[in-house]
Amino acid sequence: MSHWLKRVGIVTVALLAILILLVLFIRFQGIQYLAAYSGKGFAHELPALKAYSAQNTCTSEPINVITYNVEYGSDFIESMAARFNNGNTGGALPWSVRLPEIRERISGYSPDLIGLQETHTDTDIATIVPFTKYTLVSYHLGSFQYGDAALLFKTNRFELLDNGQLWLGSNPKLPMSFGFKPLAMIRYVNWAMLREKNTGFTFMFVNTHFDNARVNKEPSAILFREQLAELAVGIPMIVTGDFNTTAATERYQRFTGADKHPPLLRNAYSLANNPPVKKALHPDQRIDHILAGGPCQIKAEVWFIDPRPLKNGQRLSDHDPIVARLRFMPAN
């Protein structure tokens, strides 16, 4: 009997040790590092300022831009909610119910550039944006797809020169990196260098989704400023995203480089000369933004937020799409 108990004790201790090692392996991102070092690689380097700053014409045609957090835009999340949570995804109707009107709404804006948040797979995105007209830039690891900050551009209008991701965590080059605390939500900055075919205008299109936890979005703002906003000194830039940050906050001032003159990034609302809006629609009250920066003169010919619900009166998303039409011109 004692011999049997001893064997059980040894097995139990061994299993506990394996469990502890597994937890530590996951907590310290062992899976991500293993994938990176096994040939999948670390994040692609950001574009070099010298490579693009000298080749710009600073003259673009009008560019229609939209940023939109579609709220759980995932067939997988819908199926899991149906299976384990009676279909409840936090108050929104299922993705399959909302997507026809989301597709119709996006199409109605005729966007040239689209920044989406809370989308999942390429298939999910294709249900609301036609890949016959748009090129998708998202994160892929083999068959795995993570489109939380997917961006798209009109294929017949722009040429893709370079693209990559910057991971919002302690190691921004580590793909699928957790945030700034253990096991935090995975967030990233998605970027693409584009050239307008008709004019040769070359710019950087960036889309992101900051975490909603303060412990993550504070350092994300610092990282964004250091890595991305500073590039806007020499490279024309259009930025879309759900920053979980209103324009009235110190954090917003930090990641837009408001301490610089002019700011590194400016809100399309101000570039449109602050069109009159209801208080609830003002950038000071919103956490989604369209920003632009760089060495060119920039004008927003259009800026608006579309708060319309679904046709049945329920919400289309817990965010409203923001639309702007930007034009870049030579600096005076």
C-alpha positions, 0 to 999 in steps of 0.5 A, spaced: 500 500 500 505 504 501 509 503 495 502 504 491 501 511 495 509 513 493 508 511 486 501 516 486 505 521 489 511 521 484 506 521 478 502 527 482 508 531 483 511 530 476 504 532 473 504 538 477 511 540 475 509 539 468 503 543 469 507 549 472 512 549 466 507 549 461 503 555 465 510 559 465 511 557 458 505 560 456 506 566 461 512 568 458 510 567 451 514 561 449 509 559 444 510 566 440 518 565 441 518 558 439 514 560 432 519 566 431 525 562 432 522 556 428 522 560 421 516 564 422 520 570 423 519 576 427 516 582 425 518 585 419 522 592 420 518 598 419 520 602 413 526 606 413 525 614 413 530 615 408 527 610 403 521 614 402 522 621 404 525 623 398 521 620 393 514 624 394 510 628 390 506 631 396 500 631 391 495 626 391 488 625 388 482 625 394 482 619 398 476 617 402 478 613 408 473 610 413 475 607 420 470 602 423 470 597 429 465 592 427 464 589 434 465 582 434 466 581 426 467 573 427 463 567 425 467 563 430 465 568 435 458 568 433 458 560 433 462 560 440 456 564 443 451 560 440 454 554 443 456 556 450 452 563 451 445 562 448 448 567 442 449 573 447 455 577 444 455 583 449 448 586 446 449 586 439 445 582 434 449 576 431 455 577 426 451 574 420 445 578 422 449 585 422 454 584 416 449 585 410 447 592 413 455 593 415 457 591 408 452 596 405 454 601 409 461 601 408 460 600 400 456 607 400 462 611 403 466 609 397 472 608 401 479 608 398 482 606 404 479 602 410 481 600 417 477 595 420 477 593 428 475 587 431 474 583 425 477 576 425 479 571 418 479 573 411 473 570 410 469 574 415 472 580 412 470 578 405 463 578 407 463 586 408 469 588 403 469 585 396 476 582 395 475 583 387 476 591 389 480 591 395 487 588 397 487 586 404 493 587 409 492 582 415 496 578 420 497 571 418 501 565 421 500 559 416 493 558 416 492 562 422 489 569 421 488 575 426 484 581 423 483 585 429 486 591 425 485 589 418 486 594 413 484 594 406 486 599 400 483 599 393 487 595 388 486 599 382 488 605 385 494 603 389 500 599 389 503 595 395 510 597 396 511 594 403 507 592 409 508 589 416 505 589 423 508 592 430 505 588 436 503 592 442 507 589 447 513 589 451 517 586 445 514 589 439 517 585 434 514 578 437 508 576 433 502 575 437 505 578 443 501 579 449 500 586 451 504 589 457 502 585 462 502 577 462 497 574 458 493 580 456 489 581 449 494 581 443 493 587 439 498 590 434 499 596 429 498 594 422 501 598 416 502 598 409 506 603 404 502 605 398 503 608 392 498 612 388 498 609 381 496 616 377 500 621 381 506 617 384 504 619 391 507 615 396 504 614 403 504 610 409 497 607 411 496 605 418 491 601 422 490 599 429 486 597 435 489 599 442 487 595 448 481 597 453 485 596 459 489 602 462 495 598 463 496 596 456 493 602 452 498 607 456 504 604 454 501 602 447 501 610 446 508 611 448 510 605 443 506 608 438 509 615 438 516 612 438 515 607 433 510 610 428 508 618 429 515 620 429 516 617 422 510 622 420 516 627 420 518 625 413 513 620 410 506 622 409 501 618 413 494 616 414 492 613 421 485 609 422 484 606 429 480 604 435 485 608 440 480 607 446 482 614 447 478 620 446 481 626 443 481 630 450 486 626 454 493 627 455 494 620 452 491 622 445 496 628 446 502 624 447 501 619 441 499 624 436 505 628 438 501 634 440 508 637 443 511 638 436 509 644 432 505 642 427 503 636 431 506 629 428 499 627 427 492 631 426 485 629 427 481 629 420 476 633 424 481 639 425 483 638 418 476 639 416 476 646 420 472 643 425 465 642 422 459 643 427 457 636 430 453 634 436 457 634 442 456 626 443 460 626 436 466 630 437 472 627 437 473 629 445 468 624 446 470 619 441 475 613 441 475 612 434 479 617 430 482 618 423 489 622 423 494 624 418 501 627 418 507 628 414 511 633 410 505 635 406 500 640 406 493 636 408 486 638 407 480 634 409 474 636 404 469 631 408 469 629 415 463 625 419 461 620 423 455 616 421 451 614 428 445 610 424 443 604 427 440 598 423 434 598 419 430 595 425 433 600 430 438 596 433 445 597 433 450 596 427 456 596 432 458 599 439 462 604 435 460 608 429 464 609 423 468 615 421 469 617 414 474 623 411 476 625 405 483 627 405 488 631 400 495 632 400 498 638 397 505 641 397 507 645 403 507 652 402 
